[in-house]
């Protein structure tokens, strides 16, 4: 018996809607993943700690904006990779207190964030830009005194950077197992491995990291599952997992347990 036309039309519409959602996600994924806040080029930064503004040319046409906090008799550098929103103004205010442990801090804005030029079009841009700026900092700091620190989105970039280099330590705050896993967690209906240009395979990058690894995650994190960091900690013998009871995605630095561990790592 032939399938009634109306059933065929309904099935066709459902299939079209599904493919429309998938195709739309692929085309709009930068807008869905990243939430940058732009700043005018003449914007003046103000922080409590001593700092200077810097620019790094990552291509002939694109320069990325950065803030470098400076301390006297510096013990080294914290190379900080921030999250998927805001800009260095916001993150600078949040992390400038880490200079109290005697380290300079370098944090830069990704393409399209803050004052930085360009637009994000693929993961390779993020990874390549971080590599270029890291190599520039190696001209100023001995690598044995550089700590790579990633927060949220930045953990995947930080993990790959530590995989390709030999920093003193790798700190990952609220890390994801990999980006495909994270998309599946929030949008299980999407074939994440097929449609996303951003994979951030932290689970693979940790394999050849030679320095100590510290993973911080809050038990009440609703954006990146707590289990992500727990799974990552089992992938490397040098990985230490610090669980913050009651911690969410954005407030770990306010917890005594976090402050105690950071003081131990940086102090």
C-alpha positions in Angstrom: 0.0 0.0 0.0 1.4 3.4 -1.0 2.1 5.9 1.8 -0.5 8.7 1.8 0.8 12.0 0.5 0.1 13.9 3.7 2.3 11.5 5.7 5.1 11.9 3.1 4.8 15.6 3.3 4.9 15.6 7.2 8.0 13.3 7.1 9.6 15.6 4.5 8.9 18.7 6.7 10.3 17.1 9.8 13.5 16.1 7.9 13.8 19.6 6.5 13.4 21.1 9.9 16.1 18.8 11.4 18.5 19.6 8.6 17.7 23.3 8.9 18.5 23.3 12.6 21.8 21.5 12.0 22.8 23.7 9.1 21.8 26.8 11.0 24.0 25.8 14.0 26.9 25.2 11.7 26.6 28.6 10.1 25.9 30.5 13.3 28.1 28.6 15.7 30.4 31.6 16.4 27.5 33.7 17.4 26.1 30.8 19.6 29.5 29.9 21.3 31.2 33.3 21.7 29.9 36.4 23.5 32.6 39.0 23.1 32.2 42.6 24.3 33.9 45.1 22.0 35.9 48.1 23.2 36.7 51.3 21.3 40.4 51.5 20.3 40.8 54.6 22.5 39.3 53.0 25.6 41.5 53.6 28.6 42.0 50.7 31.0 42.1 51.2 34.8 43.2 48.6 37.2 44.4 48.6 40.9 47.6 46.8 40.0 50.5 48.0 37.9 50.0 47.2 34.2 50.7 48.1 30.7 48.7 47.6 27.5 50.3 45.7 24.7 49.6 44.7 21.1 50.6 41.5 19.3 50.5 41.1 15.5 49.2 37.6 14.7 48.9 38.3 10.9 49.6 41.1 8.5 46.2 42.6 9.1 45.2 41.5 12.6 46.6 42.7 16.0 45.4 41.4 19.3 45.1 43.5 22.4 46.6 42.4 25.7 47.1 43.6 29.3 50.3 42.7 31.2 50.3 43.1 35.0 53.8 43.7 36.4 55.3 43.2 39.8 58.7 44.0 41.3 61.2 41.1 41.4 58.8 38.9 39.4 59.0 35.1 39.9 57.8 34.5 36.3 54.6 34.8 34.2 51.1 33.6 34.4 50.0 33.2 30.7 46.2 33.5 31.0 43.6 32.3 28.5 40.2 33.6 29.3 36.6 32.4 28.7 34.2 32.8 25.8 32.7 36.2 26.8 33.5 39.7 27.9 37.1 41.0 27.3 40.4 41.6 29.1 38.9 44.5 31.1 36.5 42.1 32.9 39.1 39.3 33.3 41.8 41.7 34.3 39.7 42.9 37.2 39.0 39.3 38.2 42.5 38.0 38.2 44.8 40.9 39.0 45.0 39.8 42.6 47.1 36.8 41.4 50.0 39.2 41.2 50.1 39.1 45.0 51.9 35.8 44.6 54.8 37.4 42.8 54.0 36.7 39.2 53.4 39.0 36.2 50.3 38.2 34.2 49.7 38.3 30.5 46.1 38.1 29.2 45.0 38.9 25.7 41.7 39.2 23.9 40.8 36.7 21.2 39.9 38.0 17.7 36.8 40.1 17.8 37.0 40.6 21.6 37.7 44.0 23.3 40.0 46.0 21.1 41.4 43.0 19.2 40.9 42.9 15.5 39.7 40.2 13.2 36.9 37.6 13.6 36.9 34.1 14.8 36.2 31.6 12.0 37.8 28.4 13.2 39.5 26.8 16.2 42.9 27.0 14.5 42.8 30.8 14.7 42.5 30.6 18.5 45.2 28.0 18.9 47.6 29.7 16.5 47.2 33.1 18.0 47.9 31.7 21.5 51.0 30.0 20.1 52.3 33.2 18.5 51.9 35.3 21.7 53.3 32.6 23.9 56.4 32.5 21.7 56.8 36.2 22.0 56.6 35.9 25.8 59.4 33.3 25.7 61.7 36.1 24.6 61.0 37.8 27.9 60.6 35.0 30.3 62.4 31.7 30.9 59.8 28.9 30.1 60.6 27.2 33.4 59.0 30.3 35.0 55.8 30.4 32.9 52.5 29.0 34.2 49.8 28.5 31.6 46.4 29.2 33.1 43.1 28.5 31.2 39.6 29.4 32.3 36.5 27.8 30.8 36.8 28.1 27.0 40.5 29.0 27.5 41.2 25.6 29.1 41.2 23.8 25.7 43.6 26.4 24.4 45.8 26.3 27.5 46.0 22.4 27.4 47.1 22.4 23.8 49.7 25.1 24.5 51.1 23.1 27.4 51.1 20.0 25.2 53.3 21.7 22.6 55.6 23.5 25.1 57.2 22.9 28.5 55.8 25.5 31.0 56.3 25.2 34.7 52.7 24.2 35.4 49.3 24.0 33.8 46.2 25.3 35.6 42.7 24.6 34.3 39.8 26.3 35.9 36.4 24.8 35.1 37.7 22.7 32.2 35.6 20.6 29.7 36.6 17.1 28.7 36.4 18.3 25.1 34.1 20.7 23.3 32.2 18.0 21.4 31.3 16.4 24.7 30.2 19.8 26.1 27.9 20.4 23.1 26.4 17.0 23.5 25.7 17.8 27.1 23.7 20.9 26.3 22.3 20.0 22.9 22.1 16.3 22.7 20.0 16.4 19.6 22.9 17.7 17.5 25.5 15.6 15.8 28.2 17.6 17.5 31.2 15.8 16.1 30.0 16.4 12.5 28.9 20.0 12.6 31.2 21.9 15.0 34.4 23.6 13.8 35.5 23.8 17.5 36.6 20.6 19.0 39.1 21.6 21.7 40.3 18.0 22.4 41.6 18.7 26.0 41.3 15.0 26.6 44.0 14.4 23.9 46.1 17.4 24.7 46.8 16.3 28.3 48.5 13.1 27.2 51.9 14.6 26.5 51.9 17.5 29.0 55.2 17.2 30.9 54.5 19.7 33.7 52.2 19.4 36.8 48.5 19.8 36.0 46.0 21.4 38.4 42.2 21.1 37.6 39.7 23.2 39.6 36.0 22.6 39.3 32.9 23.5 41.3 30.4 20.8 42.2 27.5 23.2 41.3 28.8 24.2 37.9 25.8 24.3 35.5 27.7 25.4 32.4 30.5 22.8 32.3 29.7 19.5 34.1 31.7 18.7 37.2 32.4 15.3 35.8 34.4 16.9 32.9 37.3 17.8 35.2 37.0 14.6 37.1 37.4 12.5 33.9 40.3 14.7 32.8 42.1 14.2 36.0 42.2 10.4 35.4 44.0 10.9 32.1 47.4 12.0 33.4 49.5 10.8 36.4 50.6 14.4 37.1 47.0 15.8 37.2 45.7 17.0 40.6 41.9 17.5 40.8 40.7 20.2 43.3 37.0 19.9 43.9 35.3 23.1 45.2 32.2 22.1 47.1 29.3 24.4 46.2 31.4 26.2 43.6 29.7 27.3 40.4 31.2 28.4 37.0 32.2 31.9 37.9 32.9 32.0 41.6 35.7 29.5 42.4 38.2 32.2 43.3 36.0 33.3 46.2 36.3 29.9 48.0 38.9 29.3 50.8 39.8 25.9 49.2 40.6 27.6 45.9 42.7 30.3 47.6 44.6 27.7 49.6 45.5 25.6 46.6 46.4 28.6 44.4 48.7 29.9 47.2 50.3 26.4 47.3 50.9 26.4 43.6 52.0 30.0 43.1 53.4 30.8 46.6 
